[in-house]
Amino acid sequence: MGLKAIDTSLSKNDLAHLGAGEVGYIRKMRSEEVSRCFPEAPEMGPGIDLWALFGADGTPILLTDNRSSTFFKAAEDDLRTVTLH
């Protein structure tokens, strides 16, 4: 009786949706980066530190100058958060 191998590989699509609706990540960013992730945000001067909340798949959820606000929004949306450095 041989052992059967289990395929645990994830497709790119599976990986992209891993944690969707359950996990969010918080990231510090500079105002120079904002338009790439939040194209609808107003123009800002350079050198401003901001905080962003994203869904597990990278969907932008919130942009703020207050880190605490990202945690409150994540809790409101029932997201478990991780912080990226």
N, C-alpha and C positions, 0 to 999 in steps of 0.2 A: 504494500500500500504506500504509494508515494504522496508526498506533500504537494499541495497545489499552491502555486504562487498567486499572490493577490496583487493586482495592479492598483497602486495608490497614486498614480500620476494624475495631475489636474491639467485640464486644457486651459488656454489663456482666458477663455470665456468663463470657465468655472472659477478660476483664480480672481478674475475681475469682479465677480459677484459674491465672493466669499465675504461674509459678514454684512452684506447689504441689508440695511434697515435695522441692524443690531449694533454695529461698531462704527465709530467715527474717529477721526484723528484731528488733533489740534496742532497747528503749526505756526510758529512765529515767522513773519515775513516783513520785508521792507516795502515801502510804498512804490518803489520802482518795479516790483514784481506783480502788483495788484492787477493791472490790466490783462495779464496773461490768464489769470484764474477767475477774475471778476470783471469781465469786459463792460458791464453796466455801471460799475463804480465811477464816481466822479474823479476827475484828475486831481492828483495830490502832488504837493511839492516833494522833492527827494528827501531821503533820510528819515522818514517817519516809520517807527516800529509799530506793527499791527499784528493782530492775532486772527487766525482763520480757522473755522471749523469745516471739515470736509466729511462726506460720507465715505464708507469703506472703499467705494469704487472711484473716489476722487471727485465726486460731485460737490461743488462749492455750496455751503449752507449759510455761513455767516462770516462777515468780516467786521472786525471791531478793533478799537484801540485799548480795550479792556479785556485782559485774559479771563477774568472771572465770568464774563458774559458768555464765553464759549462753553464753559461748563454748565451754566444755567440752561443754555439753549439745547445742549446735548441731553441733559436730564429731561427737559420738556419734551424732546423727541424720542425719549427712551433709548438713547444710544449709550453704549459703554464707550469710554474714550481712552485713547492712547495719545501720547505726545511724541511727535517726531522732532529730532534735533538736527 
